[in-house]
Amino acid sequence: MPNNSLPADIGIVCHNVGTAVAVTDLFDRHRPLISRIVTVTGHAIKSPGNIEARIGTPMHKLFAISGGLSADVSHIIMGGPMMGLTLPDDSLPVTKATNCVIALQSGDLNPIKTEMPCIRCGECLQVCPAHLLPQELLTAARQHDMDALQEFGLNACIECGCCDYVCPSQIQLTNRFIKAKAALHQHHTDMQGAEHAKLRYAAREARLAAQQNAAAATLEVQTTTTNQDSIEAIMKRARDKEPHK
């Protein structure tokens, strides 16, 4: 895909299997999207499996169907192990985007280590599926250099987490890129707002100038007419004062 474009821009429509099934259910069975098949897995799950769950079902009910959680559960992740989001608790509901829930034990994740300076080893570059330069993006994000973030293609980052996994300095690159994307989006929004305000100001100045020019032209016409009337009145009074012969 070209950068900053959608599949529709090159004549392609992409749908995942879940979307295709939902469309089929809607048109062939007249059944709206009211449920999702959710994979419930992880070492903290006693009986992993796939569950068709109604949208809005709390996560803890899925865990109950799967035999419950083990006592040493440490993290609950919605989504895949690389791009999933850590949930604060098991009371959150199933949404139409929920396809997997992973319950992890304390030993499943490496302990978070202290970040060290980037040694520019290039490992993140080698594993980036979007062929970006994560080390350059990191520098631009730290310096809040929006032009550099745009130039190095930050919006092409798919947030897969591969750069985090291979980084020997334990730098949380993906998290920084997510925040930088939000900052870049806000920057573009502010720039568009400033440009819009500039155009409105220019239009206002042009409107006021046109009004002033119109008022000046009207005043000039009125002054010229008044002056001509005054001359004619003076001449008339002078003729009236002349003695009749």
N, C-alpha and C positions, 0 to 999 in steps of 0.2 A: 504494500500500500504506500502511495506517496505520502510524505509527511503533511500533517495538517489537513487530511482529507478523510472521507468516509468511503466505504465500499460502493455506496450508491453513486459516487462521483465517477467511478470507472465501470458502471453498469452491472454491478454485482450486489445481490442481497444475501446477507449471511444470517442464518438462523441456527440456533443450537437445537438439539433433539427435544429438549423440554418445551421450547417454543413451538416446534412443529407439532408435538403431541397436543399442546393446549389449543392450537388452531384447529386441529382435526376434531378434538372433543367439542369445540364450540360449533363448528359448521355441520358435522355429521351426527353428533349426539345432543346438540343444543345444551351442552354442559359448560358453564363458565369456569374460569380458573379459580377453583376454590380449595385446591390442595396441591401439595408437592411431594414427590418421593424424596425422602431425606435419608442419607446415609449416616447412621449413628455408629461411630467407631472410636478406636483409641484404647490404649492399655488400661485406662480407668473404667472402661465399659465392660460389664460382666458378660453380656451376650450381644456383640455387635451385629448389625443387620440393617436392612433397608426398610423404612416405614413410610407408608403413604399417610401424610399428616395434613389435616385441615390448616389452612392459613389462619394464624392467630393462636395456634396451640402453643402453650408454654413449653419451653425446652425441658423442664423437669418431668413432664409427662412422657416425653420421648425416652428419657433416661429410665423412667419407671418401667416402660414397656420392654426396654432392653436389659432388664434385670437389675437396674440401679447402678450407682457409681461406687467405686471402691473408696475406702477411707482416705487414701493418700492422693486424691485428685488435686491437681495444682492449677491447671489451666483448662478452660473451655474455649475452643476456637470454632468459629462459624466460617466455613469455607475450607480451602485446601491448606496444607501445612506451610506452604510458602507465602501465599497471598491472603490467607484467612485473617479474620479480625478476632482478637481476644475479647471475650464477653465478660462483663463484670460479675454476672451471676447467671443462674439457670432459670430465671423468671421471664426472660425476654421471649417474645413469641416467634413462631415460624413466619417468615415473610415469603413473598413470591420469588425472592432471590435466594432463599435458603436451600442449598442442595446437599450440604454436609455439615455435620457437627462432630468435632473431635474432642474427646476428653482425655487429657494427658496426665500422667503421674509426674511426681516431682523429678524423677530421674530421666524423663524423656527429653528434657530440654537442657542444653548446656547453660551453666550459670552465666549471667550477664557480667562481662568483664569490663574493666576500665578501658575507655577508648584511648588509643595511642595516635600519634601523628601519622598522617598518610606518608608511606614510604615510596609512593608512585611505582609500585611493582608491576602494575598493569594487569593484575589478575581479574579485576572487575571488568576491564575492557574485553578480555578474552571470553568471558561468559555472558556478556550482555546480548540477549537475543535481538535487541533493536539496533545493535551496532553503534551505541552511543559512547561517549567518553565520560564515564562516571566521575573520574577524578577531577576533570575540568568543571563538570557540573557542581561538584562539591565545593570547589573554590569559588565559583560564581555565587552559589547559594550562601556561603559564609560571608561574602562581600556584598550581598544583596544587589548584585549586578544583573539587572533585568535584561539588558541588551545581550549580555553573554549567555544568560539562560535561554533566551530566545534563539540565539545563534547556534548554540550547541544542541538544540532540539529537546528541551526538557519535556515538552508536551508529548513527545514520542515514547517516553518512558512508560512501560506497562506495569510497573510496580511489582515485578515478579519476585524480587528479593534475592536473586542470584548473586548480586554484588555483595550483599550483606553476608551471605553464606561463605564466600571465598575470601573476604577481606581479612588479612592477617593482623590488621590493626584494630579489629573489632569495631569499626565505624558503622553506625546505623545509617547507611546511605539511603535506603528506601524511605525511611521516616523523614529524613531531611528533604528528599525530593518531593514527597507528598506535601509538606509544608511550603516548599518553594513553588510548587504548582499553584497552590492557593494564593500565595503572594503575587505570583506573576499574573494570575487571573484578575486579582484586585488592581494591580498596576494597570492592566489594559483597560479595565472598567473606569479607573480614574482618568486615564488619558483620553478615553472616548468622551467622558463627561466634560473634561477640560476643553476638548475640541468643540463639543457641542455648545458649551458656554461661550467660547470664542466666536463661533458663527452667529450665535444669538446677539452678542454684543456688537459685532460688525453690522448685522441687519438693523439693530436699533439705531446705531450711529447713522447709517444710510437713511433710515426713515426720518430721523430728526433733521438731518441735513436737507432732505427733500422738502420737509415741512417748512424749514427756515427759508429755503429758496423760493417756495411758493408764496410765503408771507411777504418776502422782500419784493417779489414781482408784483403782487397785488398792491403793496404800498406805493411802488413806483408808478403804477398805472393811476392810482388815486391821486398821487401828488401831481402828476403831469396834467390830469384832467382839471384838478383844482386850480393849478397855475394858469391854464388856458382860460378857464372861466373867469379868473380874477382879471386877466388882461382885457378880456372882452368887456367886463363890467366897468373897468377904468375908462376904456375908450368910449363906452356909451355915456358915462357921466361927463366926460370931457365934451362930447358932442352936444350934450344937453345944456351945458353951460355956455356954449358959444352963442353970441347975439344973433338973432335972426335978421337976415338982410331982406 
